[in-house]
């Protein structure tokens, strides 16, 4: 039987916090938005921790680091001014580097297709070109971050479809964030909601993909199954 993904109960806290957070954004509840944003990644970390069949796993190490750095980025980006934004962007850059370690290591099933690398390169060139006139001293950090982000999206294409989709949606979220912050006239009413929706969806799909791959390798018929069909093996 081909393994399929069924959400584990462990993902329920993340889904619940995400829904509350998005509703608060749509309703203009700034206090609830500020209170729930730092809870998103810890809730997803719980899903990763409880969803993996093996606790001593390199998937947990790199996936956990990606979520911890993402949480740090979420917290720092709530700080006003360029300094908070710059440090927060650095934290997210480290998160993407952790994901790249997963994509090129234990999750890799094939080489990333040439067209994926080409699209990522064109995306990076276009983004830097559009934003450069308004970046000032942030040009180099944003360009470097964009390079890491594009690399993560491209290398994810060498993993599973679920993970690649999540990485692509994450790319959309960060693209919208960059355009909203640095491109005059781009901002629109629902942009904050769209940024966070794609961010939560992207991160959720990536972690769901990681859990699915791990449980398939351990002999589970699906991610919601409680007992594996075969003895779980240690993941490299």
Backbone bond lengths (Angstrom), bond angles and torsions (degrees), N, CA, C in turn:
res aa  C-N    CA-C-N  psi(-1)  N-CA   C-N-CA  omega(-1)  CA-C   N-CA-C  phi
1 X - - - 1.470 - - 1.527 109.48 -
2 X 1.322 116.86 133.93 1.452 120.48 179.07 1.530 109.52 -73.36
3 X 1.350 117.44 128.26 1.462 119.89 -178.27 1.521 111.54 -62.94
4 X 1.299 116.11 141.88 1.461 121.39 177.99 1.519 108.52 -128.20
5 X 1.335 115.98 166.22 1.456 119.21 179.57 1.516 110.45 -105.09
6 X 1.320 115.39 125.07 1.458 122.17 170.06 1.519 106.59 -123.19
7 X 1.315 117.76 129.40 1.467 119.32 -173.85 1.524 112.40 -56.59
8 X 1.297 116.01 131.68 1.452 121.23 174.28 1.515 109.79 -76.75
9 X 1.335 117.45 154.04 1.467 119.33 173.73 1.526 111.69 -56.75
10 X 1.331 116.88 -25.42 1.460 120.27 -179.19 1.526 112.49 -62.71
11 X 1.334 117.98 -22.89 1.463 120.93 179.42 1.528 112.02 -81.64
12 X 1.318 117.82 -10.22 1.465 121.23 -176.38 1.524 113.23 -58.91
13 X 1.343 120.27 -45.99 1.466 119.14 178.16 1.529 112.97 -58.42
14 X 1.328 116.55 -41.89 1.474 119.45 179.14 1.513 111.31 -63.52
15 X 1.328 116.78 -43.89 1.459 120.25 179.28 1.519 110.53 -62.88
16 X 1.330 116.59 -43.18 1.462 120.82 -178.86 1.528 111.51 -63.85
17 X 1.339 117.29 -46.67 1.462 120.37 179.85 1.529 110.45 -64.30
18 X 1.331 116.20 -39.21 1.463 120.12 178.88 1.520 111.25 -61.45
19 X 1.322 117.03 -45.94 1.465 121.01 -179.66 1.530 110.72 -61.31
20 X 1.325 116.59 -46.08 1.467 120.26 179.26 1.526 110.41 -61.94
21 X 1.312 116.07 -43.28 1.463 121.00 -179.23 1.528 111.47 -61.97
22 X 1.318 116.82 -45.72 1.461 120.60 -178.59 1.529 111.57 -67.81
23 X 1.324 117.14 -39.63 1.465 120.51 177.30 1.529 109.80 -63.22
24 X 1.330 116.27 -40.41 1.464 120.04 179.15 1.525 111.23 -63.46
25 X 1.329 117.46 -39.18 1.467 120.47 176.66 1.515 110.15 -62.49
26 X 1.329 116.27 -47.11 1.467 120.55 -178.42 1.519 111.54 -63.96
27 X 1.336 117.01 -34.07 1.469 120.71 -177.17 1.525 112.98 -89.24
28 X 1.323 116.84 -4.87 1.454 119.42 -179.01 1.505 114.33 77.16
29 X 1.321 117.30 23.90 1.463 121.04 179.08 1.515 111.31 -86.32
30 X 1.319 116.13 80.76 1.463 121.11 -172.11 1.526 112.94 -60.61
31 X 1.328 117.43 -36.77 1.465 119.52 -179.33 1.526 111.59 -66.36
32 X 1.321 116.50 -39.61 1.469 120.26 178.43 1.522 109.92 -69.85
33 X 1.323 116.44 -38.30 1.462 120.42 176.70 1.523 110.35 -58.80
34 X 1.338 116.04 -48.24 1.459 120.72 -179.03 1.527 111.68 -65.06
35 X 1.329 117.07 -32.68 1.463 120.75 -177.74 1.525 112.46 -78.03
36 X 1.330 116.95 -33.95 1.465 120.11 -175.16 1.527 113.96 -89.11
37 X 1.314 117.57 -24.32 1.471 118.84 -177.55 1.522 112.85 -59.24
38 X 1.347 119.15 -43.74 1.467 118.43 178.64 1.534 114.26 -69.76
39 X 1.326 117.62 -7.59 1.466 120.93 -179.71 1.525 112.59 -92.48
40 X 1.327 117.16 -13.15 1.459 120.67 -173.39 1.530 112.45 -62.56
41 X 1.320 116.48 -55.41 1.460 119.86 -175.86 1.531 113.13 -70.53
42 X 1.347 119.71 -37.95 1.472 117.68 173.09 1.527 112.72 -58.94
43 X 1.333 117.41 -38.27 1.460 120.49 178.03 1.526 110.80 -65.19
44 X 1.340 116.42 -37.90 1.464 119.73 178.47 1.526 110.63 -72.40
45 X 1.324 117.35 -31.83 1.457 120.83 176.01 1.525 110.56 -64.26
46 X 1.320 117.31 -36.83 1.468 121.09 175.51 1.531 110.06 -61.12
47 X 1.339 115.78 -43.02 1.462 119.73 178.88 1.521 111.11 -61.54
48 X 1.327 116.59 -41.08 1.463 120.15 178.77 1.521 110.75 -66.03
49 X 1.310 116.38 -45.83 1.464 121.43 -176.88 1.525 111.67 -62.72
50 X 1.339 116.40 -45.79 1.464 120.09 -177.95 1.530 112.62 -81.63
51 X 1.322 116.83 -21.77 1.453 119.46 -177.61 1.513 114.36 -82.01
52 X 1.336 117.16 -29.17 1.461 119.79 -179.01 1.526 110.61 -71.68
53 X 1.320 117.57 137.95 1.472 119.79 179.94 1.522 112.78 -75.85
54 X 1.321 117.88 -19.73 1.462 121.64 -179.54 1.516 109.31 -124.55
55 X 1.340 117.08 120.23 1.460 120.72 -179.18 1.525 111.34 -71.27
56 X 1.339 116.55 -37.64 1.464 120.42 178.62 1.518 108.28 -86.71
57 X 1.298 115.89 78.23 1.455 121.53 -173.63 1.522 110.13 -135.64
58 X 1.320 115.59 141.05 1.462 120.21 176.12 1.531 110.27 -65.05
59 X 1.335 116.30 -24.87 1.455 119.98 176.19 1.527 111.30 -63.69
60 X 1.322 116.26 -38.56 1.455 120.40 178.46 1.523 111.04 -70.76
61 X 1.318 116.63 -36.94 1.469 120.38 -179.60 1.529 110.72 -62.28
62 X 1.327 116.53 -57.28 1.467 120.11 -176.60 1.519 111.55 -72.84
63 X 1.339 117.01 -40.02 1.466 119.27 177.80 1.512 111.51 -64.51
64 X 1.323 116.53 -41.10 1.461 120.57 177.99 1.516 111.60 -63.78
65 X 1.335 117.23 -42.63 1.465 120.34 177.51 1.524 111.16 -62.14
66 X 1.329 117.00 -40.51 1.463 120.33 178.91 1.525 111.16 -60.75
67 X 1.313 116.63 -40.68 1.464 120.21 -179.09 1.524 111.80 -74.41
68 X 1.322 117.47 -36.25 1.466 120.36 177.70 1.529 110.23 -65.02
69 X 1.330 117.29 -44.89 1.461 120.00 178.38 1.530 110.94 -67.20
70 X 1.330 117.31 -33.91 1.461 120.48 176.21 1.522 110.51 -65.37
71 X 1.339 116.16 -41.14 1.470 120.00 176.48 1.521 110.64 -61.16
72 X 1.327 116.42 -43.19 1.461 120.23 178.37 1.522 110.42 -61.67
73 X 1.333 116.47 -40.78 1.456 120.03 177.01 1.514 111.95 -63.56
74 X 1.323 117.57 -41.68 1.468 121.42 177.71 1.524 111.11 -58.05
75 X 1.327 116.10 -44.13 1.466 121.05 -178.07 1.524 110.80 -67.83
76 X 1.329 116.44 -45.50 1.458 120.78 -175.84 1.524 112.48 -69.86
77 X 1.322 117.11 -34.07 1.467 119.58 -179.54 1.526 112.41 -69.48
78 X 1.321 117.12 -13.47 1.453 119.83 174.99 1.530 111.65 -80.36
79 X 1.353 116.61 -10.86 1.455 120.54 178.30 1.523 109.53 -77.84
80 X 1.331 118.38 140.69 1.461 121.05 179.95 1.531 111.53 -73.40
81 X 1.326 116.23 154.95 1.460 121.29 174.28 1.515 113.57 91.09
82 X 1.346 114.48 170.19 1.457 121.15 -176.37 1.526 112.65 -73.33
83 X 1.348 117.81 -28.32 1.457 119.75 -176.97 1.530 110.54 -64.94
84 X 1.351 115.83 -48.04 1.453 119.26 177.65 1.518 111.75 -60.87
85 X 1.338 115.83 -40.82 1.460 119.95 178.93 1.522 110.92 -63.82
86 X 1.334 116.54 -42.56 1.460 120.82 -177.82 1.522 111.32 -64.91
87 X 1.339 117.43 -45.64 1.464 120.51 -179.87 1.528 110.13 -68.30
88 X 1.336 116.25 -39.61 1.461 119.76 177.24 1.515 111.82 -61.83
89 X 1.327 116.34 -40.95 1.461 120.61 177.66 1.526 110.66 -64.04
90 X 1.347 116.03 -37.26 1.460 119.43 176.36 1.516 111.78 -63.46
91 X 1.339 116.60 -39.20 1.464 120.35 178.06 1.525 110.66 -63.28
92 X 1.327 116.71 -42.22 1.462 119.60 178.24 1.527 110.87 -67.88
93 X 1.339 116.65 -32.31 1.457 118.87 175.39 1.521 111.39 -61.67
94 X 1.335 116.79 -41.02 1.461 120.88 176.30 1.530 111.19 -65.62
95 X 1.337 116.19 -35.97 1.469 119.81 176.94 1.521 110.37 -61.70
96 X 1.328 116.54 -43.68 1.465 119.70 179.66 1.526 111.43 -67.79
97 X 1.330 117.53 -34.22 1.460 119.71 176.22 1.531 110.72 -64.28
98 X 1.333 116.55 -37.32 1.465 120.13 176.39 1.525 110.24 -65.31
99 X 1.325 116.65 -41.06 1.464 119.48 176.79 1.530 111.11 -64.10
100 X 1.332 116.77 -40.35 1.462 119.90 178.66 1.523 110.64 -60.46
101 X 1.347 116.21 -38.87 1.467 119.72 176.90 1.527 110.94 -60.09
102 X 1.332 116.89 -36.17 1.467 120.68 176.07 1.526 111.19 -70.04
103 X 1.344 115.76 -45.16 1.470 120.27 -175.49 1.530 112.03 -64.74
104 X 1.333 116.06 -36.70 1.466 119.66 -177.75 1.521 112.51 -91.63
105 X 1.341 116.44 -9.29 1.456 121.09 -178.83 1.509 113.03 -108.34
106 X 1.331 117.75 -108.52 1.466 120.85 -171.55 1.521 115.10 -67.93
107 X 1.332 118.40 -19.23 1.462 119.68 -177.88 1.535 112.95 -96.34
108 X 1.291 117.38 -6.83 1.462 120.24 -174.90 1.526 111.11 -71.92
109 X 1.323 115.37 129.20 1.466 120.72 176.90 1.526 112.16 -117.96
110 X 1.319 117.25 -14.90 1.459 122.23 -178.70 1.526 107.97 -164.22
111 X 1.306 115.52 171.18 1.461 119.83 175.42 1.522 109.70 -74.95
112 X 1.318 115.82 145.56 1.463 119.31 175.40 1.521 108.89 -63.28
113 X 1.333 119.03 134.56 1.462 121.42 -178.59 1.525 111.93 -64.83
114 X 1.318 115.73 150.40 1.467 120.51 -177.13 1.516 111.12 -61.46
115 X 1.346 116.37 -35.63 1.454 118.79 -177.52 1.527 111.46 -68.28
116 X 1.344 116.29 -30.84 1.455 119.78 177.20 1.524 111.17 -66.86
117 X 1.331 115.40 -42.17 1.464 120.14 177.36 1.519 110.27 -64.25
118 X 1.347 116.55 -40.51 1.466 120.74 -179.88 1.530 111.30 -65.35
119 X 1.333 116.96 -43.38 1.469 120.63 179.19 1.523 110.26 -63.56
120 X 1.339 117.15 -42.04 1.458 120.40 179.06 1.526 111.14 -63.07
121 X 1.331 116.66 -40.39 1.465 120.51 179.01 1.532 110.98 -65.59
122 X 1.330 117.01 -43.14 1.470 120.67 178.46 1.527 111.13 -65.51
123 X 1.341 115.98 -38.34 1.471 119.59 177.12 1.513 110.21 -61.02
124 X 1.330 117.03 -45.13 1.466 121.28 -177.88 1.526 110.99 -63.69
125 X 1.328 116.46 -44.66 1.472 120.40 179.42 1.528 110.47 -61.69
126 X 1.331 116.37 -44.33 1.468 120.49 -179.04 1.526 110.83 -65.04
127 X 1.336 117.12 -43.56 1.459 120.24 -178.08 1.524 111.55 -63.21
128 X 1.324 117.01 -47.76 1.461 120.85 -179.64 1.528 110.32 -64.13
129 X 1.314 116.89 -38.40 1.467 120.55 179.84 1.517 111.37 -64.35
130 X 1.316 117.31 -43.68 1.465 121.42 -179.78 1.527 111.89 -67.68
131 X 1.325 116.41 -39.74 1.461 119.84 -172.59 1.519 114.51 -89.96
132 X 1.314 117.43 -22.16 1.467 121.92 -173.08 1.525 114.03 -50.75
133 X 1.340 119.52 -44.82 1.472 118.63 -177.08 1.528 113.88 -61.90
134 X 1.318 118.29 -19.34 1.462 121.53 -175.41 1.527 113.07 -113.18
135 X 1.324 117.73 4.53 1.458 120.19 -175.17 1.528 113.15 -87.66
136 X 1.304 117.42 -30.79 1.456 120.10 -178.50 1.518 110.99 59.14
137 X 1.345 116.63 -126.90 1.449 121.55 -178.96 1.516 114.46 -70.60
138 X 1.325 117.52 -9.15 1.466 121.26 179.46 1.532 112.61 -90.37
139 X 1.331 116.95 3.00 1.464 119.83 -176.10 1.519 112.07 -57.44
140 X 1.317 117.33 -51.73 1.470 120.25 -176.91 1.526 111.76 -65.38
141 X 1.359 119.36 -49.02 1.473 118.23 178.36 1.525 113.27 -58.84
142 X 1.327 117.68 -42.18 1.464 120.45 -179.48 1.524 110.47 -66.76
143 X 1.329 117.06 -40.20 1.464 120.63 178.94 1.526 110.91 -63.71
144 X 1.332 116.48 -42.58 1.469 120.50 179.05 1.535 110.25 -65.41
145 X 1.331 116.16 -44.16 1.462 119.58 178.37 1.528 110.84 -61.35
146 X 1.334 116.46 -43.02 1.457 119.89 178.41 1.515 111.96 -60.86
147 X 1.333 116.75 -37.05 1.459 120.54 178.47 1.527 110.92 -64.49
148 X 1.336 116.44 -42.69 1.462 120.53 178.26 1.533 110.51 -65.64
149 X 1.341 116.19 -43.20 1.463 121.15 179.58 1.526 111.27 -61.95
150 X 1.332 117.01 -45.67 1.462 120.49 178.88 1.522 111.91 -64.13
151 X 1.333 116.22 -38.23 1.466 120.18 177.90 1.521 111.05 -63.76
152 X 1.334 116.28 -40.71 1.465 119.91 178.26 1.526 111.00 -61.81
153 X 1.327 116.46 -44.92 1.465 119.69 -179.82 1.522 111.42 -64.20
154 X 1.338 117.11 -39.05 1.462 120.68 -178.90 1.525 111.42 -69.94
155 X 1.338 117.28 -45.86 1.466 119.92 -178.08 1.523 111.93 -68.96
156 X 1.345 117.23 -25.57 1.464 119.96 177.32 1.526 111.74 -63.99
157 X 1.321 117.13 -21.69 1.464 120.86 178.94 1.520 112.11 -69.16
158 X 1.323 116.58 -11.27 1.461 120.40 176.26 1.511 112.38 -93.41
159 X 1.336 117.29 9.81 1.472 121.37 179.89 1.533 109.02 -112.60
160 X 1.311 117.59 -138.47 1.464 120.94 -179.87 1.522 110.80 -89.75
161 X 1.326 115.73 163.88 1.464 120.50 -179.84 1.524 111.48 -63.35
162 X 1.333 116.53 -38.11 1.459 120.69 -178.51 1.532 110.83 -65.03
163 X 1.322 116.57 -44.87 1.463 120.85 179.46 1.518 110.57 -66.75
164 X 1.323 117.31 -43.45 1.458 120.52 179.67 1.524 111.36 -61.80
165 X 1.325 116.78 -39.48 1.462 120.28 177.32 1.522 110.36 -63.54
166 X 1.330 116.83 -44.93 1.454 120.31 178.41 1.513 112.59 -59.81
167 X 1.339 116.98 -44.14 1.461 120.70 179.40 1.528 110.91 -63.84
168 X 1.333 116.55 -36.89 1.463 119.90 177.68 1.517 112.31 -66.72
169 X 1.334 116.54 -40.76 1.461 120.75 178.42 1.536 110.44 -67.28
170 X 1.322 116.86 -37.77 1.461 121.86 175.16 1.531 109.68 -59.58
171 X 1.328 116.31 -41.48 1.469 121.59 177.36 1.525 110.92 -59.70
172 X 1.323 116.51 -42.00 1.467 121.05 178.07 1.526 110.53 -61.56
173 X 1.329 116.39 -42.90 1.455 120.45 -178.90 1.524 111.75 -60.93
174 X 1.331 116.43 -48.54 1.460 119.88 -179.05 1.519 111.88 -68.44
175 X 1.324 117.10 -31.62 1.459 120.28 175.83 1.523 110.75 -63.91
176 X 1.320 116.06 -46.29 1.466 120.42 177.50 1.523 111.32 -61.19
177 X 1.337 116.32 -40.49 1.462 120.47 179.41 1.521 110.97 -62.12
178 X 1.332 116.47 -44.83 1.454 120.50 179.40 1.511 112.66 -64.41
179 X 1.320 116.82 -44.31 1.463 120.61 179.14 1.519 111.51 -65.27
180 X 1.327 116.13 -40.07 1.463 119.91 -179.72 1.518 111.69 -65.28
181 X 1.321 116.53 -37.28 1.462 120.16 -176.05 1.528 112.96 -81.18
182 X 1.339 116.67 -35.94 1.460 118.77 -168.51 1.529 115.69 -117.54
183 X 1.328 118.52 -8.99 1.462 119.81 -178.74 1.523 109.82 -106.24
184 X 1.328 118.44 107.37 1.467 121.07 -178.49 1.524 111.76 -58.38
185 X 1.333 115.59 136.03 1.450 121.26 177.34 1.508 114.88 84.83
186 X 1.345 117.32 -2.77 1.460 118.83 -178.57 1.516 112.40 -80.42
187 X 1.323 117.24 -36.05 1.461 121.94 -171.27 1.526 112.24 -56.28
188 X 1.336 116.01 143.00 1.470 122.06 176.33 1.518 108.41 -141.56
189 X 1.298 117.51 169.12 1.458 123.25 -168.74 1.515 115.69 -54.87
190 X 1.319 116.68 -42.39 1.459 120.23 -174.02 1.523 112.69 -98.74
191 X 1.327 118.04 15.52 1.460 119.37 -173.37 1.530 111.76 -65.25
192 X 1.333 117.99 -40.29 1.471 119.83 179.55 1.528 111.38 -63.23
193 X 1.323 115.62 -41.34 1.462 120.18 178.19 1.528 110.49 -63.81
194 X 1.317 117.10 -42.19 1.461 121.08 -178.78 1.525 111.17 -68.22
195 X 1.334 116.18 -38.87 1.465 119.94 178.23 1.524 110.54 -60.63
196 X 1.332 116.83 -48.32 1.454 119.90 -177.08 1.527 112.17 -73.68
197 X 1.315 117.56 -33.15 1.465 119.84 176.66 1.526 110.28 -62.19
198 X 1.328 117.10 -48.83 1.462 120.11 -179.50 1.531 111.26 -68.74
199 X 1.327 116.84 -32.72 1.467 120.32 177.84 1.533 110.60 -64.83
200 X 1.311 116.83 -50.67 1.469 120.83 -179.50 1.523 111.20 -65.41
201 X 1.323 116.53 -41.27 1.465 120.10 178.88 1.520 110.50 -63.86
202 X 1.324 116.88 -45.61 1.456 120.29 -179.55 1.518 112.31 -61.34
203 X 1.327 116.62 -49.65 1.460 120.01 179.37 1.532 110.98 -62.19
204 X 1.325 116.57 -42.55 1.454 120.52 179.96 1.516 112.38 -62.08
205 X 1.324 117.24 -41.93 1.466 120.55 179.59 1.518 111.41 -66.97
206 X 1.328 117.00 -39.22 1.468 119.70 178.20 1.521 110.74 -60.43
207 X 1.323 116.16 -50.61 1.470 119.57 -178.37 1.528 111.00 -66.94
208 X 1.333 117.46 -37.74 1.469 119.80 175.44 1.521 110.11 -61.06
209 X 1.330 116.46 -38.60 1.457 120.12 177.58 1.514 112.51 -65.93
210 X 1.338 116.47 -41.11 1.464 120.82 177.93 1.534 110.34 -61.32
211 X 1.333 115.95 -46.47 1.465 120.43 179.67 1.527 110.79 -62.92
212 X 1.323 116.70 -42.30 1.466 120.56 -179.21 1.522 111.47 -62.08
213 X 1.334 116.55 -45.82 1.465 120.54 179.10 1.524 110.46 -61.01
214 X 1.335 116.40 -45.72 1.462 120.44 -178.21 1.520 111.62 -62.13
215 X 1.306 116.52 -43.26 1.464 119.92 -177.33 1.528 111.44 -73.77
216 X 1.316 117.29 -31.13 1.458 119.14 174.82 1.528 110.15 -65.50
217 X 1.321 117.20 -43.85 1.462 120.49 179.71 1.521 111.85 -65.50
218 X 1.332 115.39 -26.97 1.458 119.53 -179.79 1.533 112.17 -85.64
219 X 1.332 117.90 -1.07 1.452 121.18 175.56 1.502 115.53 97.27
220 X 1.351 118.00 11.90 1.457 120.46 177.54 1.529 109.02 -79.64
221 X 1.328 116.64 139.76 1.463 120.53 176.77 1.519 110.78 -71.89
222 X 1.335 117.23 -30.95 1.460 121.14 176.29 1.524 108.63 -155.12
223 X 1.326 115.27 167.05 1.462 120.02 -173.88 1.517 112.51 -69.39
224 X 1.310 118.40 -16.66 1.453 120.66 179.71 1.516 113.89 -93.36
225 X 1.319 116.77 -4.47 1.464 120.73 -178.28 1.527 110.40 -70.67
226 X 1.302 116.92 140.02 1.461 120.83 -176.51 1.527 112.64 -88.44
227 X 1.320 116.77 -31.40 1.460 120.50 -177.30 1.516 109.19 -122.01
228 X 1.343 119.16 128.27 1.451 121.25 -179.49 1.512 112.01 -70.74
229 X 1.331 115.18 152.95 1.462 119.83 176.90 1.514 111.21 -71.02
230 X 1.339 115.45 -24.72 1.461 120.90 177.13 1.513 108.04 -135.93
231 X 1.330 116.95 166.09 1.458 120.28 -178.47 1.529 110.31 -63.90
232 X 1.331 119.15 131.17 1.451 121.30 178.09 1.525 110.52 -59.63
233 X 1.322 116.52 139.98 1.459 120.54 177.01 1.518 109.18 -109.88
234 X 1.278 116.01 151.71 1.458 121.16 -178.60 1.520 109.00 -64.58
235 X 1.323 117.10 129.19 1.456 121.64 -179.14 1.518 110.10 -85.29
236 X 1.300 116.17 134.64 1.460 120.88 178.23 1.515 110.25 -88.08
